[in-house]
Amino acid sequence: MSSTTPSVTLDYQPEVIDAQLDAGNDIYCRNMDIDQKLLDSVKGFLDEDEGRCLYEMALQAGRMGPCLEIGSYCGKSTLYLGAACRKSCSILFSIDHHRGSEEQQPGEEYFEPGLFDPQSGHLDTFREFRKTIASAGLEDTVVPIVCRSEVAARRWATPLSLVFIDGGHALETVFTDYNVWVGHIVSGGYLLVHDIFADPARGGQAPFQIYNLALASGLFREVDTVKTLGVLQRRPGAEMPAILANI
Ligand SMILES: C[S@@+](CC[C@H](N)C(=O)[O-])C[C@H]1O[C@@H](n2cnc3c(N)ncnc32)[C@H](O)[C@@H]1O
């Protein structure tokens, strides 16, 4: 490590933080260097505990290389990942075509009328996303990539320390995201998958299936599960099959 690189200490101490939060202190968010008001104002689907876990994992991963998320939406997960990347002097690639997933389209359960652009006749979350990143001062840390995930992956050649999959939730889409990105995760790096529901009555099964596929591959070990967020780590020494090592 060069002498100009600040050393990073992990400041995630759940007991201390819980006690401070109980005392009405927002120390946790100050430790994460994220404005709580901004977090609260950004539309999104991420639970606060899941966000903290994203932050913690990106803080660890950031020291090994760049992080990447699939599914930025309005930037809620980006705030957590980006703040950790900034702190660890890393960078976050944030991919989204910004046209919304199936369930966010007009007439569907998660449609947000305010995000619909009548001129183009499409959902457009990019404007909100840019606003979020600018408000958080993350423009020098987050690299937005506006296209389908598999397009961004076509000529990708940068090893990644963390991949967070939270894009489309149809099986084909999550399966594609897994297939095109997993081969870029460095040994000891992390794969995080959102919206894992073991019980089909609680939610769609595609992310859970992919999570299980990753485990069954033998490439990853389970690190943690925080609510619906699954955290896996690539086993050091686990050989990436040629079909996934798509560099
Ligand atoms: C569940 S939202 C992401 C939520 C976000 N992580 C948060 O914390 O609020 C899913 C996003 O994935 C994007 N998406 C869906 N399929 C995609 C694909 N194939 N490539 C890129 N983005 C995709 C949608 O446009 C949508 O914004």
The ligand as a Gaussian input file, in Angstrom:
#p B3LYP/6-31G(d) Opt

LIG

0 1
 C      -35.119000      -3.193000      -7.741000
 S      -34.540000      -1.862000      -8.679000
 C      -32.993000      -1.490000      -7.933000
 C      -33.148000      -0.864000      -6.598000
 C      -31.921000      -0.180000      -6.050000
 N      -30.801000      -1.095000      -5.902000
 C      -32.239000       0.519000      -4.733000
 O      -31.485000       0.356000      -3.773000
 O      -33.233000       1.235000      -4.679000
 C      -34.074000      -2.655000     -10.162000
 C      -33.425000      -1.758000     -11.206000
 O      -32.789000      -2.617000     -12.156000
 C      -32.894000      -2.035000     -13.434000
 N      -32.771000      -3.135000     -14.405000
 C      -33.619000      -4.158000     -14.647000
 N      -33.124000      -5.004000     -15.564000
 C      -31.916000      -4.510000     -15.921000
 C      -30.895000      -4.925000     -16.843000
 N      -31.026000      -6.041000     -17.583000
 N      -29.799000      -4.163000     -16.983000
 C      -29.649000      -3.010000     -16.247000
 N      -30.561000      -2.581000     -15.347000
 C      -31.687000      -3.315000     -15.188000
 C      -34.226000      -1.331000     -13.447000
 O      -34.220000      -0.281000     -14.391000
 C      -34.357000      -0.873000     -11.994000
 O      -33.980000       0.474000     -11.861000

